[in-house]
Amino acid sequence: MQASSFFSWEPYHVLLSMVGAVIIFAQWLPRFFSTREPVAAPLLILLGMAVFWAAPGMPTLPDPRETPRPWELVSELTVIVALFAAGMRIDKVRPWRRWIPTSRMLVVAMPLTIAAMALLGYGIAGMTAAGAILLGAVLAPTDPVLAGAVQVGPPQEGDEQPVRFVLTTEAALNDGLAFPFVYLGLLVAAEGLSPGVWGFDWLAWDVLYRLGAGAAMGIAGGWALGHVLFVFPRGAVLADTGSGIVALAGVVLCYGSTELVEGYGFISVAVMGLTLRRIEEQHVFHRRLHDFCETIENALTAVLLIGLGGVLPVLLADLTLTHALIGLMLIGLVRPAAGWLSLAGTRLSRGDRIIVAVYGVRGIGSIYYLCYAGTHMEFTNETQLWSLVGLVILLSTLLHGFTVGWAMDQVEDYDGDDD
C-alpha cells in the first residue's frame, strides 16, 4: 500500500484544521500587543480570507447571494443569543433617565441613518427605491454580536458607565426595531412606492403590532423562565443545578413562539434577558448563564466571520468606487452625525457623545437581514447590496476593532463630566 493512501488530505479535514488554527491565532496574536480582551473579529475575517484563497483544496462555501438560507440560519441563532446576553448584562434599569440617551439613539439616530443611507443608495448608487430602503434598514442597526468590547460587563459586575450602558441597550434593541424597515423594503419591492396602498397596514401591522407583540412575549417569556429557574419548586430550584441549556432552550422557545404569533423575535429575546435579570437578581446563576451564552455566541461568531472572509472576495468583486464612498460615509459621517444630533441635550459629556456616536459596529445582524430579504424576494440591487454590506462589515471591524481599547480609556477620562 502506497504512503499516499494514508494521507488523503480530505478537504473537510483541511477545513477543520484551518478553522481551528485561525481561531486560536486570532485570539493569541493580539496578546503580544495588549493585555486587553483580544480584538479577534477583524483578524478572523482577514485570516479566513487568506485561508480560502491560499490553502489548497478548500471546500467552496455557499454564495449568500445564491444560497442565503444557511447564512440566514447561523446568523439568526448568533444574533438571538447575543441579544439575550445583552439584555442580561444590565444590572440596573433605574433610574429611568438612564434610558434617555438610548431612546434618542433608537427613535432619532436610527431613523436618520436609515433615511440617509436610503437617499445615498437611491441618489448616488442608482438603486431602486426598494433596494435603497433595504440598504438603510440593513446597515442602520448596530451589532450586538461584535460590539461586546464597548458594552457593559457581565451580570453583577456593576459600574455600568453611561457610555457602555447606552451602547449595550442600543445594540440590544435596535436590531428588532430595524425589522419594520426591512418589511417596508419588501413591500415597496412587491407593490411599488405607493404608501396609499400599503401605508396603513405597514404602520398598524409591521410597526405597532409586531413591536408590541415582541415586547409582550419577551416580558412573559422572561417572567415564566424566571419562575421555572428560581421559584418553583421552591425547595429545589433548577438554577441551583447550573443547567444553562434549560435557559437557552427557554430563549429559543420565546423566540420561536414570538415569531409564530408574528411578533419580532429579536425584540422578544432582548426584553426576555432584561426581564429575567430582574428575578433573583443576586443569584449566581445569572453570571453562569451569561457566560454560557457568551461562549456559544463567540463560537458561532468565529465560524461566521471566517466564512465571511472566505466569500468576501466574491462579494467585493462587484464593488465600485461609489459603493466604497457610501460605505465610508456611513462609518465616518452618517452614523456619527446622526448619533451626535440625537444626543444633544442629554447628560452625556461632549466626549461621551462622540464615542457613542462613532462606535456603532456593523456585523452579523446585517448579514441576517440581507439573507432574510433574499429568501423572501429577489431584489434588482442584490449584488450591490452584498458588496456594500461586505465592505462595511470589513471596514467597521477594522476601524472600530483596533481603536476600541483607546476609546474606552477615554470613557474613563470623561466619566463624571455629565452634569
C-alpha positions as CSV (number, residue, x, y, z in Angstrom):
1,M,0.0,0.0,0.0
2,Q,1.4,3.4,-1.0
3,A,2.0,6.1,1.5
4,S,-0.3,8.5,-0.3
5,S,-3.3,6.3,0.6
6,F,-2.6,7.1,4.3
7,F,-2.6,10.9,3.7
8,S,-5.7,11.6,1.6
9,W,-5.9,15.3,2.7
10,E,-9.7,15.4,2.6
11,P,-10.9,18.9,2.0
12,Y,-13.3,18.7,5.0
13,H,-10.5,17.8,7.4
14,V,-8.3,20.5,5.9
15,L,-11.1,23.0,6.6
16,L,-11.5,21.9,10.2
17,S,-7.8,22.2,10.8
18,M,-7.5,25.6,9.3
19,V,-10.6,26.9,11.1
20,G,-9.2,25.8,14.4
21,A,-5.8,27.3,13.7
22,V,-7.3,30.6,12.6
23,I,-9.5,31.0,15.7
24,I,-6.5,30.2,18.0
25,F,-4.2,32.6,16.1
26,A,-6.8,35.4,16.1
27,Q,-7.2,35.1,19.8
28,W,-3.5,34.6,20.6
29,L,-1.7,37.2,18.3
30,P,-3.2,40.4,20.0
31,R,-1.8,39.3,23.3
32,F,1.7,40.3,22.1
33,F,0.5,43.9,21.8
34,S,-2.1,44.3,24.5
35,T,-3.4,42.8,27.8
36,R,-7.0,43.6,26.8
37,E,-9.6,41.2,25.6
38,P,-8.4,40.1,22.1
39,V,-9.8,42.1,19.2
40,A,-10.4,39.0,17.1
41,A,-13.2,39.9,14.7
42,P,-11.1,41.7,12.0
43,L,-8.4,39.0,12.2
44,L,-10.9,36.3,11.8
45,I,-12.2,37.9,8.6
46,L,-8.8,38.6,7.2
47,L,-7.3,35.2,8.1
48,G,-10.5,33.5,6.8
49,M,-10.0,35.3,3.5
50,A,-6.3,34.3,3.4
51,V,-7.0,30.6,4.2
52,F,-9.7,30.2,1.5
53,W,-7.5,32.0,-1.0
54,A,-4.2,30.3,-0.3
55,A,-4.9,26.9,1.2
56,P,-5.2,24.2,-1.5
57,G,-8.3,22.1,-1.8
58,M,-10.6,24.2,0.5
59,P,-14.3,23.5,0.0
60,T,-16.3,26.2,-1.7
61,L,-18.6,28.0,0.6
62,P,-22.2,28.7,-0.4
63,D,-22.6,32.2,-2.0
64,P,-25.0,34.1,0.2
65,R,-26.5,35.8,-2.8
66,E,-27.4,32.5,-4.4
67,T,-27.8,30.2,-1.3
68,P,-28.8,32.6,1.6
69,R,-30.6,30.1,3.8
70,P,-27.5,28.6,5.6
71,W,-26.1,32.0,6.3
72,E,-29.5,33.2,7.5
73,L,-30.0,30.4,10.0
74,V,-26.5,30.6,11.5
75,S,-26.5,34.4,11.8
76,E,-30.1,34.3,13.2
77,L,-29.1,32.0,16.0
78,T,-26.0,34.1,16.7
79,V,-28.0,37.3,17.0
80,I,-30.6,35.6,19.2
81,V,-28.0,34.5,21.7
82,A,-26.2,37.9,21.6
83,L,-29.4,39.9,22.1
84,F,-30.5,37.8,25.1
85,A,-27.0,38.1,26.6
86,A,-27.0,41.9,26.1
87,G,-30.3,42.1,27.9
88,M,-28.9,40.1,30.8
89,R,-25.9,42.3,31.2
90,I,-28.0,45.2,32.5
91,D,-27.8,45.2,36.3
92,K,-29.9,48.3,36.9
93,V,-32.7,49.6,34.8
94,R,-33.4,52.6,37.1
95,P,-33.5,55.5,37.3
96,W,-35.4,55.7,34.1
97,R,-33.5,58.8,33.0
98,R,-30.6,56.4,32.2
99,W,-32.6,55.4,29.2
100,I,-33.0,58.9,27.7
101,P,-29.8,58.6,25.5
102,T,-30.7,55.1,24.5
103,S,-34.2,56.2,23.4
104,R,-32.7,59.1,21.4
105,M,-30.4,56.7,19.6
106,L,-33.3,54.4,18.8
107,V,-36.0,56.8,17.8
108,V,-33.8,59.6,16.3
109,A,-30.4,58.3,15.3
110,M,-31.5,55.0,13.7
111,P,-34.3,56.5,11.5
112,L,-31.9,59.3,10.5
113,T,-29.3,56.7,9.5
114,I,-31.9,54.7,7.6
115,A,-33.1,57.7,5.7
116,A,-29.6,59.0,4.9
117,M,-28.4,55.6,3.6
118,A,-31.6,55.1,1.6
119,L,-31.0,58.6,-0.1
120,L,-27.4,57.7,-0.7
121,G,-28.3,54.4,-2.2
122,Y,-31.0,55.9,-4.4
123,G,-29.3,59.1,-5.4
124,I,-25.7,58.1,-5.7
125,A,-25.6,54.3,-6.3
126,G,-28.7,54.4,-8.5
127,M,-30.6,51.7,-6.6
128,T,-34.3,51.2,-6.8
129,A,-36.4,52.6,-4.0
130,A,-36.9,49.1,-2.5
131,G,-33.2,48.4,-2.7
132,A,-32.3,51.8,-1.2
133,I,-34.7,51.3,1.7
134,L,-33.4,47.8,2.4
135,L,-29.8,49.2,2.3
136,G,-30.7,51.7,5.1
137,A,-32.6,49.0,7.1
138,V,-29.7,46.5,6.9
139,L,-26.9,48.9,7.7
140,A,-28.6,51.2,10.3
141,P,-28.7,49.0,13.4
142,T,-25.6,48.5,15.5
143,D,-24.5,44.9,16.0
144,P,-25.0,43.2,19.4
145,V,-22.5,40.4,18.4
146,L,-19.4,42.4,17.5
147,A,-19.9,45.3,19.9
148,G,-19.0,43.3,23.1
149,A,-15.9,45.4,23.7
150,V,-18.0,48.6,24.1
151,Q,-20.7,47.1,26.2
152,V,-21.2,46.8,30.0
153,G,-19.6,43.8,31.7
154,P,-21.3,40.5,32.7
155,P,-24.1,40.5,35.3
156,Q,-23.3,41.5,38.9
157,E,-20.1,43.4,38.0
158,G,-21.7,46.8,38.5
159,D,-20.0,50.0,37.4
160,E,-22.3,50.5,34.3
161,Q,-20.6,53.5,32.9
162,P,-23.1,55.7,30.9
163,V,-21.4,55.2,27.5
164,R,-21.3,51.5,27.9
165,F,-24.9,51.4,29.1
166,V,-26.1,53.3,26.0
167,L,-24.2,51.2,23.5
168,T,-25.3,48.0,25.2
169,T,-29.0,48.9,25.3
170,E,-29.0,50.3,21.8
171,A,-27.4,47.2,20.4
172,A,-29.9,45.0,22.4
173,L,-33.0,46.8,21.0
174,N,-32.2,48.3,17.6
175,D,-31.9,45.0,15.7
176,G,-35.6,44.3,16.3
177,L,-36.6,48.0,15.6
178,A,-34.9,47.7,12.2
179,F,-37.3,45.0,11.1
180,P,-40.2,47.2,10.2
181,F,-38.0,48.9,7.6
182,V,-36.9,45.6,6.2
183,Y,-40.6,44.8,5.6
184,L,-41.0,48.3,4.2
185,G,-38.4,47.4,1.6
186,L,-40.1,44.2,0.8
187,L,-43.5,46.0,0.4
188,V,-42.0,48.6,-1.9
189,A,-40.4,45.8,-4.0
190,A,-43.7,44.0,-4.3
191,E,-46.3,46.8,-4.6
192,G,-44.3,49.8,-5.6
193,L,-43.7,53.2,-3.9
194,S,-47.4,53.7,-3.2
195,P,-47.9,54.5,0.6
196,G,-51.7,54.9,0.0
197,V,-51.9,51.2,-0.9
198,W,-49.9,49.7,1.9
199,G,-49.0,52.5,4.4
200,F,-51.8,51.9,7.0
201,D,-51.2,48.1,7.0
202,W,-47.5,48.6,7.4
203,L,-47.9,51.0,10.3
204,A,-50.5,49.0,12.1
205,W,-49.1,45.5,11.5
206,D,-45.4,45.7,10.9
207,V,-44.7,48.6,13.3
208,L,-47.3,48.7,16.1
209,Y,-48.5,45.1,16.4
210,R,-45.2,43.2,15.7
211,L,-43.2,45.5,18.0
212,G,-45.8,45.3,20.7
213,A,-46.1,41.5,20.4
214,G,-42.3,41.1,20.6
215,A,-42.1,43.2,23.8
216,A,-45.1,41.4,25.4
217,M,-43.8,38.0,24.6
218,G,-40.3,38.9,25.9
219,I,-41.8,40.0,29.2
220,A,-44.0,36.9,29.5
221,G,-41.1,34.6,28.5
222,G,-38.7,36.2,30.9
223,W,-41.2,36.0,33.8
224,A,-42.1,32.4,33.0
225,L,-38.5,31.3,32.6
226,G,-37.5,33.1,35.8
227,H,-40.1,31.2,37.8
228,V,-39.1,27.9,36.3
229,L,-35.4,28.6,37.2
230,F,-35.7,30.4,40.5
231,V,-39.1,29.9,42.1
232,F,-40.7,26.5,41.6
233,P,-40.2,24.1,43.2
234,R,-39.0,26.4,46.0
235,G,-37.0,23.8,47.8
236,A,-35.1,22.6,44.8
237,V,-34.9,25.4,42.2
238,L,-33.5,24.5,38.8
239,A,-31.0,27.4,38.9
240,D,-29.1,25.6,41.6
241,T,-28.1,22.9,39.1
242,G,-26.3,25.4,36.9
243,S,-28.1,24.0,33.8
244,G,-27.6,26.7,31.3
245,I,-29.0,24.6,28.5
246,V,-32.5,24.8,30.0
247,A,-32.3,28.6,30.0
248,L,-31.1,28.6,26.4
249,A,-34.0,26.4,25.5
250,G,-36.3,28.9,27.0
251,V,-34.7,31.7,24.9
252,V,-35.3,29.6,21.7
253,L,-38.8,28.8,22.9
254,C,-39.5,32.5,23.4
255,Y,-38.1,33.5,20.0
256,G,-39.9,30.7,18.1
257,S,-43.3,31.4,19.8
258,T,-43.0,35.1,19.2
259,E,-42.4,34.5,15.5
260,L,-45.4,32.2,15.5
261,V,-47.7,35.0,16.6
262,E,-46.0,37.3,14.1
263,G,-44.1,39.4,16.6
264,Y,-40.5,40.4,16.3
265,G,-38.4,37.7,17.9
266,F,-35.3,39.9,18.2
267,I,-37.2,42.3,20.4
268,S,-38.6,39.4,22.5
269,V,-35.3,37.8,23.4
270,A,-33.7,41.2,24.3
271,V,-36.6,42.0,26.5
272,M,-36.6,38.5,27.9
273,G,-33.0,39.0,29.0
274,L,-33.9,42.3,30.7
275,T,-36.9,40.7,32.4
276,L,-35.1,37.5,33.6
277,R,-32.3,39.6,35.1
278,R,-34.8,41.3,37.4
279,I,-35.8,37.9,39.1
280,E,-33.5,36.9,41.9
281,E,-31.0,39.5,40.8
282,Q,-28.2,38.4,43.1
283,H,-28.3,34.7,42.2
284,V,-25.0,33.4,40.9
285,F,-26.9,31.6,38.1
286,H,-27.2,34.9,36.1
287,R,-23.5,35.1,35.7
288,R,-23.2,31.4,34.8
289,L,-26.0,31.7,32.2
290,H,-24.4,34.8,30.7
291,D,-21.0,33.2,30.4
292,F,-22.6,30.1,28.9
293,C,-24.5,32.2,26.2
294,E,-21.3,34.2,25.5
295,T,-19.4,31.0,24.8
296,I,-22.0,29.9,22.3
297,E,-22.1,33.3,20.8
298,N,-18.3,33.5,20.4
299,A,-18.1,30.1,18.8
300,L,-20.9,30.9,16.2
301,T,-19.4,34.3,15.5
302,A,-15.9,32.9,14.9
303,V,-17.2,30.4,12.3
304,L,-19.4,33.1,10.6
305,L,-16.6,35.6,10.4
306,I,-14.1,33.0,8.9
307,G,-16.8,32.0,6.4
308,L,-17.5,35.7,5.6
309,G,-13.7,36.1,4.9
310,G,-14.0,33.1,2.6
311,V,-16.7,34.6,0.5
312,L,-15.7,38.3,0.8
313,P,-13.5,38.3,-2.3
314,V,-16.5,37.1,-4.3
315,L,-18.8,39.7,-2.8
316,L,-16.4,42.5,-3.3
317,A,-15.7,41.6,-6.9
318,D,-18.6,43.8,-7.9
319,L,-17.6,46.7,-5.7
320,T,-17.4,50.1,-7.3
321,L,-15.9,53.4,-6.1
322,T,-19.4,54.6,-5.5
323,H,-20.1,51.7,-3.1
324,A,-16.8,52.4,-1.3
325,L,-17.8,56.0,-0.9
326,I,-21.2,55.2,0.6
327,G,-19.6,52.7,3.0
328,L,-17.0,55.2,4.2
329,M,-19.7,57.9,4.5
330,L,-21.8,55.6,6.8
331,I,-18.9,54.9,9.1
332,G,-17.2,58.3,9.0
333,L,-20.1,60.7,8.6
334,V,-23.7,59.4,8.7
335,R,-23.7,57.4,11.9
336,P,-21.5,59.8,13.8
337,A,-23.6,62.8,12.7
338,A,-26.9,61.1,13.5
339,G,-25.7,59.9,16.9
340,W,-24.3,63.3,17.8
341,L,-27.5,65.1,16.8
342,S,-29.7,62.7,18.6
343,L,-27.8,63.0,21.9
344,A,-28.0,66.8,22.0
345,G,-29.4,68.0,25.3
346,T,-28.6,64.7,27.2
347,R,-26.5,64.4,30.3
348,L,-23.7,62.8,28.4
349,S,-20.5,64.9,28.1
350,R,-19.1,66.0,24.8
351,G,-16.5,63.2,24.7
352,D,-19.1,60.6,25.7
353,R,-21.4,61.8,22.9
354,I,-18.6,61.4,20.4
355,I,-17.8,57.9,21.5
356,V,-21.5,56.8,21.4
357,A,-22.0,58.4,18.0
358,V,-18.9,56.8,16.4
359,Y,-18.9,53.3,17.9
360,G,-21.9,51.8,16.0
361,V,-20.3,48.5,14.9
362,R,-21.9,46.7,11.9
363,G,-21.7,42.9,11.5
364,I,-23.7,39.7,11.9
365,G,-27.1,41.4,12.1
366,S,-26.6,43.0,8.7
367,I,-25.8,39.5,7.2
368,Y,-29.0,38.1,8.7
369,Y,-31.3,40.9,7.4
370,L,-29.9,40.7,3.9
371,C,-30.2,36.9,3.9
372,Y,-33.8,37.2,5.2
373,A,-34.7,39.6,2.5
374,G,-33.0,37.4,-0.1
375,T,-35.0,34.3,0.9
376,H,-38.3,36.2,0.6
377,M,-37.8,38.2,-2.6
378,E,-35.4,38.8,-5.4
379,F,-34.1,42.3,-5.5
380,T,-32.8,44.1,-8.5
381,N,-29.9,45.5,-6.4
382,E,-29.0,42.4,-4.5
383,T,-25.4,42.2,-5.9
384,Q,-24.8,45.9,-5.0
385,L,-26.3,45.4,-1.5
386,W,-24.0,42.4,-0.7
387,S,-20.9,44.3,-2.0
388,L,-21.8,47.3,0.2
389,V,-22.6,45.2,3.3
390,G,-19.4,43.1,2.9
391,L,-17.3,46.3,2.6
392,V,-19.0,48.0,5.6
393,I,-18.6,44.9,7.9
394,L,-14.9,44.7,6.9
395,L,-14.3,48.4,7.5
396,S,-16.3,48.5,10.7
397,T,-14.5,45.6,12.3
398,L,-11.1,47.0,11.2
399,L,-11.6,50.6,12.3
400,H,-13.7,50.0,15.3
401,G,-12.0,46.8,16.4
402,F,-8.5,48.3,16.5
403,T,-9.4,51.6,18.2
404,V,-12.0,50.4,20.7
405,G,-9.4,50.0,23.5
406,W,-8.2,53.6,23.2
407,A,-11.8,54.8,23.0
408,M,-12.9,53.0,26.2
409,D,-9.9,54.6,28.0
410,Q,-11.3,58.0,27.1
411,V,-14.6,57.0,28.6
412,E,-13.0,56.8,32.0
413,D,-11.4,60.2,31.4
414,Y,-14.7,61.8,30.6
415,D,-16.7,60.0,33.3
416,G,-18.1,62.4,35.8
417,D,-18.4,65.3,33.4
418,D,-22.1,64.6,32.6
419,D,-23.7,67.2,34.9
